[in-house]
Amino acid sequence: MPGYAYNLPATRCKVGSKLVNISGTVCDGCYALKGRYRFSNVKEALERRYQAAKNNPGWIYGMVYLIQATKHKEFRWHDAGDLIDLQHLLRIFEVCKLTPDVKHWLPTREAQILSNIDPRMVPDNLIIRLSATKVDGPAPKSWPWTSTVVTAEASCPAPKQDNQCKDCRACWDKEIQNVSYGKH
């Protein structure tokens, strides 16, 4: 990733916690339920972030401060975990509005939450990509920007670039309707 990210416990995902038990879905074998994510100190940190995002009235300004302090021009929401609820999404909108020089990317499988907003409500510096649920499945039709996971050739170049974005910013680009990632 070219910048920083904010993550939450994958165990708290509404849709993902169901998909993780279904073979052939993008959450089957979830990376955020393995490896270092299983360490107790990591689990505790993820849960603290979840509680702060859900309950802390100072969370918006804390996030703005942290994002601005990085001096990076790209930020990714939820490299693990997902949207908590509509209020969480609206708080992310406020963070984005208060960091206009940063491009934000939010991948999500929470179509139900997105169904409560009009895509024109999304701040200009935020792209929300609704993720397909099945590997090699179609992109969702209910949202203008999507992502898919494929077993064939993917549009994401990271696997061919030492698993780095390098100069690619497709995930943050609203001109690109769908980004496909290779199954890993």
PyMOL commands that set and color helices and strands:
alter all, ss='L'
color gray80, all
select helices_A, chain A and resi 10-12+16-19+31-33+35-38+40-55+59-70+86-97+111-114+119-121+158-160+170-172
alter helices_A, ss='H'
color red, helices_A
select strands_A, chain A and resi 4-6+74-77+103-108+126-131+146-150+178-182
alter strands_A, ss='S'
color yellow, strands_A
deselect
rebuild
show_as cartoon
